[in-house]
């Protein structure tokens, strides 16, 4: 089922294959050529990744656990997951992002002896609406910002249908709406860049999860000066 209207999705794909790719590759990377705002977002986002890794590993070892990283970007989460022995299926709507993630994974996982139980993630260019299969855990970080709430419900339902045990989502909270639009409008695609960033209320996300039989078991909130993310870990109600 098409969750994001064709137009919007094409704009997002095109952005993350071009200027958005260049911009976010820098933010998610380690080089020094970032400005103050980008550096702050880099720090915020890496805290989100750390939080997710902690949520997952607190629950038990990841060795052999199947994880779907939906909208994997440059692989910031897929790579640490693989290092812990998870069987990762990583996908993104942007071919440029997937190629970069794969390149980084090769660099980090295939060299040295320190990654004894790491398995190369399986990388695929795919929008998350067309993902299929079953995974122990599904994670989708900082992607909901491209979905208006009317489409977010369908996206959340679809991701939940792929997950057996856990679903982890992060999103920009609505409470920071004006601040966020003003500050990071430049980071999002579209003719009117700012309006393309969709913020979500935790209550709306929770309602969407409950509707398909999932409840939130863990919550997190990551914030720096320019980065805000709510993190939720959901599990089946039954
Ligand atoms: N999850 C990664 C992370 O946290 O490092 C990347 C986050 S980045 C802000 C958002 C990513 O979502 C981009 O790589 C973009 O290409 C991807 N994306 C946006 N809409 C998508 C869709 N419908 N299906 C799959 N990926 C999508």
Boltz pocket constraint, residues with backbone or C-beta under 6 A from the ligand:
constraints:
  - pocket:
      binder: B
      contacts: [[A, 4], [A, 9], [A, 12], [A, 16], [A, 24], [A, 28], [A, 70], [A, 71], [A, 72], [A, 73], [A, 74], [A, 75], [A, 76], [A, 77], [A, 91], [A, 92], [A, 93], [A, 94], [A, 97], [A, 126], [A, 127], [A, 128], [A, 129], [A, 140], [A, 141], [A, 142], [A, 143], [A, 146]]
      max_distance: 6.0
